[in-house]
Amino acid sequence: MESPDIVVRLAGMADADFALPIAAELEASANVRGTGIALPVYRYVI
């Protein structure tokens, strides 16, 4: 899985309190659906 720092940069978020739940969801999403980071990141960025 990508590191949380990469998730923070992709999501455009500097606030760790907001980024950490995103990282957790990305990891869960990748584990459950095998989609990696693309779908969850797009959902937060858009």
N, CA, C, O and CB atoms as a CASP TS submission, in Angstrom:
PFRMAT TS
TARGET T0000
AUTHOR 0000-0000-0000
METHOD Language model
MODEL 1
PARENT N/A
ATOM      1  N   MET     1       0.851  -1.203   0.000  1.00  0.00           N
ATOM      2  CA  MET     1       0.000   0.000   0.000  1.00  0.00           C
ATOM      3  C   MET     1       0.875   1.237   0.000  1.00  0.00           C
ATOM      4  O   MET     1       1.983   1.226   0.537  1.00  0.00           O
ATOM      5  CB  MET     1      -0.957   0.015   1.227  1.00  0.00           C
ATOM      6  N   GLU     2       0.377   2.296  -0.600  1.00  0.00           N
ATOM      7  CA  GLU     2       1.118   3.555  -0.621  1.00  0.00           C
ATOM      8  C   GLU     2       1.220   4.087   0.806  1.00  0.00           C
ATOM      9  O   GLU     2       0.384   3.792   1.660  1.00  0.00           O
ATOM     10  CB  GLU     2       0.430   4.601  -1.559  1.00  0.00           C
ATOM     11  N   SER     3       2.254   4.869   1.038  1.00  0.00           N
ATOM     12  CA  SER     3       2.415   5.433   2.376  1.00  0.00           C
ATOM     13  C   SER     3       1.420   6.576   2.588  1.00  0.00           C
ATOM     14  O   SER     3       0.957   7.175   1.617  1.00  0.00           O
ATOM     15  CB  SER     3       3.865   5.929   2.588  1.00  0.00           C
ATOM     16  N   PRO     4       1.089   6.885   3.836  1.00  0.00           N
ATOM     17  CA  PRO     4       0.175   8.004   4.093  1.00  0.00           C
ATOM     18  C   PRO     4       0.658   9.330   3.517  1.00  0.00           C
ATOM     19  O   PRO     4      -0.167  10.162   3.140  1.00  0.00           O
ATOM     20  CB  PRO     4      -0.031   8.158   5.571  1.00  0.00           C
ATOM     21  N   ASP     5       1.989   9.558   3.437  1.00  0.00           N
ATOM     22  CA  ASP     5       2.460  10.841   2.866  1.00  0.00           C
ATOM     23  C   ASP     5       2.032  10.972   1.416  1.00  0.00           C
ATOM     24  O   ASP     5       1.655  12.057   0.971  1.00  0.00           O
ATOM     25  CB  ASP     5       4.000  10.958   2.971  1.00  0.00           C
ATOM     26  N   ILE     6       2.089   9.865   0.673  1.00  0.00           N
ATOM     27  CA  ILE     6       1.689   9.921  -0.733  1.00  0.00           C
ATOM     28  C   ILE     6       0.195  10.202  -0.812  1.00  0.00           C
ATOM     29  O   ILE     6      -0.255  10.961  -1.670  1.00  0.00           O
ATOM     30  CB  ILE     6       2.042   8.596  -1.472  1.00  0.00           C
ATOM     31  N   VAL     7      -0.561   9.599   0.071  1.00  0.00           N
ATOM     32  CA  VAL     7      -2.007   9.841   0.098  1.00  0.00           C
ATOM     33  C   VAL     7      -2.281  11.311   0.365  1.00  0.00           C
ATOM     34  O   VAL     7      -3.141  11.910  -0.282  1.00  0.00           O
ATOM     35  CB  VAL     7      -2.695   8.964   1.171  1.00  0.00           C
ATOM     36  N   VAL     8      -1.556  11.899   1.314  1.00  0.00           N
ATOM     37  CA  VAL     8      -1.748  13.316   1.638  1.00  0.00           C
ATOM     38  C   VAL     8      -1.478  14.170   0.410  1.00  0.00           C
ATOM     39  O   VAL     8      -2.250  15.079   0.108  1.00  0.00           O
ATOM     40  CB  VAL     8      -0.828  13.745   2.804  1.00  0.00           C
ATOM     41  N   ARG     9      -0.385  13.888  -0.304  1.00  0.00           N
ATOM     42  CA  ARG     9      -0.063  14.692  -1.491  1.00  0.00           C
ATOM     43  C   ARG     9      -1.120  14.507  -2.578  1.00  0.00           C
ATOM     44  O   ARG     9      -1.538  15.482  -3.202  1.00  0.00           O
ATOM     45  CB  ARG     9       1.328  14.315  -2.039  1.00  0.00           C
ATOM     46  N   LEU    10      -1.553  13.279  -2.808  1.00  0.00           N
ATOM     47  CA  LEU    10      -2.541  13.033  -3.853  1.00  0.00           C
ATOM     48  C   LEU    10      -3.867  13.704  -3.535  1.00  0.00           C
ATOM     49  O   LEU    10      -4.535  14.226  -4.427  1.00  0.00           O
ATOM     50  CB  LEU    10      -2.748  11.540  -4.041  1.00  0.00           C
ATOM     51  N   ALA    11      -4.241  13.691  -2.283  1.00  0.00           N
ATOM     52  CA  ALA    11      -5.519  14.281  -1.886  1.00  0.00           C
ATOM     53  C   ALA    11      -5.420  15.795  -1.758  1.00  0.00           C
ATOM     54  O   ALA    11      -6.439  16.466  -1.595  1.00  0.00           O
ATOM     55  CB  ALA    11      -5.992  13.679  -0.569  1.00  0.00           C
ATOM     56  N   GLY    12      -4.203  16.347  -1.830  1.00  0.00           N
ATOM     57  CA  GLY    12      -4.024  17.780  -1.721  1.00  0.00           C
ATOM     58  C   GLY    12      -4.311  18.300  -0.327  1.00  0.00           C
ATOM     59  O   GLY    12      -4.695  19.458  -0.166  1.00  0.00           O
ATOM     60  N   MET    13      -4.130  17.461   0.683  1.00  0.00           N
ATOM     61  CA  MET    13      -4.451  17.845   2.053  1.00  0.00           C
ATOM     62  C   MET    13      -3.178  17.927   2.893  1.00  0.00           C
ATOM     63  O   MET    13      -2.364  17.004   2.901  1.00  0.00           O
ATOM     64  CB  MET    13      -5.443  16.846   2.677  1.00  0.00           C
ATOM     65  N   ALA    14      -3.019  19.049   3.602  1.00  0.00           N
ATOM     66  CA  ALA    14      -1.881  19.185   4.506  1.00  0.00           C
ATOM     67  C   ALA    14      -2.267  18.787   5.926  1.00  0.00           C
ATOM     68  O   ALA    14      -1.396  18.528   6.757  1.00  0.00           O
ATOM     69  CB  ALA    14      -1.347  20.621   4.485  1.00  0.00           C
ATOM     70  N   ASP    15      -3.556  18.738   6.206  1.00  0.00           N
ATOM     71  CA  ASP    15      -4.041  18.470   7.556  1.00  0.00           C
ATOM     72  C   ASP    15      -4.071  16.968   7.830  1.00  0.00           C
ATOM     73  O   ASP    15      -4.886  16.239   7.265  1.00  0.00           O
ATOM     74  CB  ASP    15      -5.438  19.075   7.755  1.00  0.00           C
ATOM     75  N   ALA    16      -3.184  16.523   8.693  1.00  0.00           N
ATOM     76  CA  ALA    16      -3.086  15.088   8.973  1.00  0.00           C
ATOM     77  C   ALA    16      -4.373  14.538   9.583  1.00  0.00           C
ATOM     78  O   ALA    16      -4.710  13.373   9.367  1.00  0.00           O
ATOM     79  CB  ALA    16      -1.914  14.816   9.911  1.00  0.00           C
ATOM     80  N   ASP    17      -5.086  15.351  10.331  1.00  0.00           N
ATOM     81  CA  ASP    17      -6.330  14.870  10.933  1.00  0.00           C
ATOM     82  C   ASP    17      -7.362  14.506   9.875  1.00  0.00           C
ATOM     83  O   ASP    17      -8.188  13.616  10.078  1.00  0.00           O
ATOM     84  CB  ASP    17      -6.903  15.922  11.873  1.00  0.00           C
ATOM     85  N   PHE    18      -7.309  15.197   8.754  1.00  0.00           N
ATOM     86  CA  PHE    18      -8.213  14.876   7.659  1.00  0.00           C
ATOM     87  C   PHE    18      -7.626  13.783   6.768  1.00  0.00           C
ATOM     88  O   PHE    18      -8.355  12.942   6.244  1.00  0.00           O
ATOM     89  CB  PHE    18      -8.513  16.128   6.833  1.00  0.00           C
ATOM     90  N   ALA    19      -6.313  13.802   6.603  1.00  0.00           N
ATOM     91  CA  ALA    19      -5.659  12.871   5.677  1.00  0.00           C
ATOM     92  C   ALA    19      -5.613  11.441   6.212  1.00  0.00           C
ATOM     93  O   ALA    19      -5.721  10.494   5.433  1.00  0.00           O
ATOM     94  CB  ALA    19      -4.252  13.344   5.382  1.00  0.00           C
ATOM     95  N   LEU    20      -5.457  11.271   7.507  1.00  0.00           N
ATOM     96  CA  LEU    20      -5.336   9.918   8.044  1.00  0.00           C
ATOM     97  C   LEU    20      -6.582   9.069   7.796  1.00  0.00           C
ATOM     98  O   LEU    20      -6.444   7.908   7.411  1.00  0.00           O
ATOM     99  CB  LEU    20      -5.055   9.981   9.527  1.00  0.00           C
ATOM    100  N   PRO    21      -7.790   9.595   7.997  1.00  0.00           N
ATOM    101  CA  PRO    21      -8.968   8.788   7.643  1.00  0.00           C
ATOM    102  C   PRO    21      -9.005   8.450   6.156  1.00  0.00           C
ATOM    103  O   PRO    21      -9.456   7.368   5.782  1.00  0.00           O
ATOM    104  CB  PRO    21     -10.246   9.525   8.030  1.00  0.00           C
ATOM    105  N   ILE    22      -8.535   9.361   5.305  1.00  0.00           N
ATOM    106  CA  ILE    22      -8.474   9.066   3.874  1.00  0.00           C
ATOM    107  C   ILE    22      -7.521   7.892   3.648  1.00  0.00           C
ATOM    108  O   ILE    22      -7.834   6.963   2.903  1.00  0.00           O
ATOM    109  CB  ILE    22      -8.014  10.321   3.060  1.00  0.00           C
ATOM    110  N   ALA    23      -6.359   7.943   4.298  1.00  0.00           N
ATOM    111  CA  ALA    23      -5.380   6.862   4.140  1.00  0.00           C
ATOM    112  C   ALA    23      -5.985   5.533   4.582  1.00  0.00           C
ATOM    113  O   ALA    23      -5.789   4.507   3.931  1.00  0.00           O
ATOM    114  CB  ALA    23      -4.096   7.163   4.951  1.00  0.00           C
ATOM    115  N   ALA    24      -6.714   5.559   5.680  1.00  0.00           N
ATOM    116  CA  ALA    24      -7.334   4.326   6.180  1.00  0.00           C
ATOM    117  C   ALA    24      -8.378   3.813   5.184  1.00  0.00           C
ATOM    118  O   ALA    24      -8.477   2.611   4.939  1.00  0.00           O
ATOM    119  CB  ALA    24      -7.985   4.567   7.566  1.00  0.00           C
ATOM    120  N   GLU    25      -9.147   4.733   4.620  1.00  0.00           N
ATOM    121  CA  GLU    25     -10.166   4.293   3.666  1.00  0.00           C
ATOM    122  C   GLU    25      -9.521   3.782   2.385  1.00  0.00           C
ATOM    123  O   GLU    25      -9.990   2.809   1.795  1.00  0.00           O
ATOM    124  CB  GLU    25     -11.137   5.439   3.347  1.00  0.00           C
ATOM    125  N   LEU    26      -8.440   4.441   1.952  1.00  0.00           N
ATOM    126  CA  LEU    26      -7.743   3.974   0.755  1.00  0.00           C
ATOM    127  C   LEU    26      -7.240   2.554   0.962  1.00  0.00           C
ATOM    128  O   LEU    26      -7.372   1.700   0.086  1.00  0.00           O
ATOM    129  CB  LEU    26      -6.572   4.912   0.402  1.00  0.00           C
ATOM    130  N   GLU    27      -6.666   2.316   2.127  1.00  0.00           N
ATOM    131  CA  GLU    27      -6.131   0.978   2.391  1.00  0.00           C
ATOM    132  C   GLU    27      -7.263  -0.044   2.421  1.00  0.00           C
ATOM    133  O   GLU    27      -7.139  -1.133   1.860  1.00  0.00           O
ATOM    134  CB  GLU    27      -5.349   0.954   3.726  1.00  0.00           C
ATOM    135  N   ALA    28      -8.357   0.307   3.072  1.00  0.00           N
ATOM    136  CA  ALA    28      -9.493  -0.619   3.135  1.00  0.00           C
ATOM    137  C   ALA    28     -10.059  -0.857   1.735  1.00  0.00           C
ATOM    138  O   ALA    28     -10.411  -1.981   1.378  1.00  0.00           O
ATOM    139  CB  ALA    28     -10.597  -0.069   4.075  1.00  0.00           C
ATOM    140  N   SER    29     -10.139   0.217   0.949  1.00  0.00           N
ATOM    141  CA  SER    29     -10.683   0.098  -0.398  1.00  0.00           C
ATOM    142  C   SER    29      -9.804  -0.821  -1.247  1.00  0.00           C
ATOM    143  O   SER    29     -10.303  -1.683  -1.970  1.00  0.00           O
ATOM    144  CB  SER    29     -10.803   1.487  -1.056  1.00  0.00           C
ATOM    145  N   ALA    30      -8.492  -0.623  -1.148  1.00  0.00           N
ATOM    146  CA  ALA    30      -7.571  -1.447  -1.930  1.00  0.00           C
ATOM    147  C   ALA    30      -7.673  -2.912  -1.494  1.00  0.00           C
ATOM    148  O   ALA    30      -7.628  -3.819  -2.325  1.00  0.00           O
ATOM    149  CB  ALA    30      -6.116  -0.935  -1.775  1.00  0.00           C
ATOM    150  N   ASN    31      -7.811  -3.129  -0.194  1.00  0.00           N
ATOM    151  CA  ASN    31      -7.887  -4.492   0.313  1.00  0.00           C
ATOM    152  C   ASN    31      -9.184  -5.180  -0.107  1.00  0.00           C
ATOM    153  O   ASN    31      -9.185  -6.361  -0.454  1.00  0.00           O
ATOM    154  CB  ASN    31      -7.766  -4.493   1.827  1.00  0.00           C
ATOM    155  N   VAL    32     -10.270  -4.442  -0.072  1.00  0.00           N
ATOM    156  CA  VAL    32     -11.574  -5.062  -0.311  1.00  0.00           C
ATOM    157  C   VAL    32     -11.875  -5.188  -1.799  1.00  0.00           C
ATOM    158  O   VAL    32     -12.326  -6.237  -2.259  1.00  0.00           O
ATOM    159  CB  VAL    32     -12.673  -4.259   0.371  1.00  0.00           C
ATOM    160  N   ARG    33     -11.628  -4.126  -2.545  1.00  0.00           N
ATOM    161  CA  ARG    33     -12.051  -4.128  -3.945  1.00  0.00           C
ATOM    162  C   ARG    33     -10.900  -4.332  -4.922  1.00  0.00           C
ATOM    163  O   ARG    33     -11.128  -4.598  -6.102  1.00  0.00           O
ATOM    164  CB  ARG    33     -12.749  -2.839  -4.264  1.00  0.00           C
ATOM    165  N   GLY    34      -9.646  -4.208  -4.433  1.00  0.00           N
ATOM    166  CA  GLY    34      -8.516  -4.358  -5.330  1.00  0.00           C
ATOM    167  C   GLY    34      -8.400  -3.211  -6.325  1.00  0.00           C
ATOM    168  O   GLY    34      -7.816  -3.383  -7.395  1.00  0.00           O
ATOM    169  N   THR    35      -8.947  -2.039  -5.992  1.00  0.00           N
ATOM    170  CA  THR    35      -8.927  -0.917  -6.931  1.00  0.00           C
ATOM    171  C   THR    35      -7.753   0.020  -6.677  1.00  0.00           C
ATOM    172  O   THR    35      -7.583   1.010  -7.388  1.00  0.00           O
ATOM    173  CB  THR    35     -10.230  -0.140  -6.845  1.00  0.00           C
ATOM    174  N   GLY    36      -6.951  -0.285  -5.678  1.00  0.00           N
ATOM    175  CA  GLY    36      -5.833   0.604  -5.387  1.00  0.00           C
ATOM    176  C   GLY    36      -6.329   1.943  -4.865  1.00  0.00           C
ATOM    177  O   GLY    36      -7.308   1.997  -4.121  1.00  0.00           O
ATOM    178  N   ILE    37      -5.653   3.034  -5.253  1.00  0.00           N
ATOM    179  CA  ILE    37      -5.972   4.333  -4.676  1.00  0.00           C
ATOM    180  C   ILE    37      -6.835   5.195  -5.578  1.00  0.00           C
ATOM    181  O   ILE    37      -7.309   6.244  -5.143  1.00  0.00           O
ATOM    182  CB  ILE    37      -4.714   5.063  -4.355  1.00  0.00           C
ATOM    183  N   ALA    38      -7.054   4.786  -6.815  1.00  0.00           N
ATOM    184  CA  ALA    38      -7.664   5.689  -7.794  1.00  0.00           C
ATOM    185  C   ALA    38      -9.058   6.167  -7.381  1.00  0.00           C
ATOM    186  O   ALA    38      -9.294   7.372  -7.300  1.00  0.00           O
ATOM    187  CB  ALA    38      -7.746   5.002  -9.137  1.00  0.00           C
ATOM    188  N   LEU    39      -9.975   5.249  -7.123  1.00  0.00           N
ATOM    189  CA  LEU    39     -11.351   5.676  -6.854  1.00  0.00           C
ATOM    190  C   LEU    39     -11.484   6.514  -5.588  1.00  0.00           C
ATOM    191  O   LEU    39     -12.113   7.571  -5.635  1.00  0.00           O
ATOM    192  CB  LEU    39     -12.244   4.473  -6.748  1.00  0.00           C
ATOM    193  N   PRO    40     -10.917   6.086  -4.447  1.00  0.00           N
ATOM    194  CA  PRO    40     -11.075   6.907  -3.249  1.00  0.00           C
ATOM    195  C   PRO    40     -10.419   8.283  -3.389  1.00  0.00           C
ATOM    196  O   PRO    40     -10.978   9.275  -2.921  1.00  0.00           O
ATOM    197  CB  PRO    40     -10.491   6.184  -2.054  1.00  0.00           C
ATOM    198  N   VAL    41      -9.261   8.360  -4.017  1.00  0.00           N
ATOM    199  CA  VAL    41      -8.597   9.653  -4.168  1.00  0.00           C
ATOM    200  C   VAL    41      -9.442  10.575  -5.030  1.00  0.00           C
ATOM    201  O   VAL    41      -9.622  11.743  -4.685  1.00  0.00           O
ATOM    202  CB  VAL    41      -7.195   9.482  -4.782  1.00  0.00           C
ATOM    203  N   TYR    42      -9.959  10.081  -6.130  1.00  0.00           N
ATOM    204  CA  TYR    42     -10.791  10.933  -6.977  1.00  0.00           C
ATOM    205  C   TYR    42     -12.010  11.417  -6.211  1.00  0.00           C
ATOM    206  O   TYR    42     -12.434  12.561  -6.377  1.00  0.00           O
ATOM    207  CB  TYR    42     -11.223  10.183  -8.244  1.00  0.00           C
ATOM    208  N   ARG    43     -12.573  10.563  -5.381  1.00  0.00           N
ATOM    209  CA  ARG    43     -13.776  10.961  -4.638  1.00  0.00           C
ATOM    210  C   ARG    43     -13.470  12.149  -3.729  1.00  0.00           C
ATOM    211  O   ARG    43     -14.290  13.058  -3.602  1.00  0.00           O
ATOM    212  CB  ARG    43     -14.322   9.775  -3.804  1.00  0.00           C
ATOM    213  N   TYR    44     -12.285  12.149  -3.088  1.00  0.00           N
ATOM    214  CA  TYR    44     -11.948  13.251  -2.188  1.00  0.00           C
ATOM    215  C   TYR    44     -11.470  14.494  -2.926  1.00  0.00           C
ATOM    216  O   TYR    44     -11.707  15.611  -2.467  1.00  0.00           O
ATOM    217  CB  TYR    44     -10.891  12.810  -1.215  1.00  0.00           C
ATOM    218  N   VAL    45     -10.806  14.317  -4.054  1.00  0.00           N
ATOM    219  CA  VAL    45     -10.241  15.469  -4.763  1.00  0.00           C
ATOM    220  C   VAL    45     -11.321  16.249  -5.493  1.00  0.00           C
ATOM    221  O   VAL    45     -11.283  17.478  -5.532  1.00  0.00           O
ATOM    222  CB  VAL    45      -9.169  15.014  -5.752  1.00  0.00           C
ATOM    223  N   ILE    46     -12.272  15.549  -6.064  1.00  0.00           N
ATOM    224  CA  ILE    46     -13.282  16.220  -6.892  1.00  0.00           C
ATOM    225  C   ILE    46     -14.289  16.973  -6.019  1.00  0.00           C
ATOM    226  O   ILE    46     -15.213  17.598  -6.540  1.00  0.00           O
ATOM    227  CB  ILE    46     -14.016  15.193  -7.786  1.00  0.00           C
TER
END
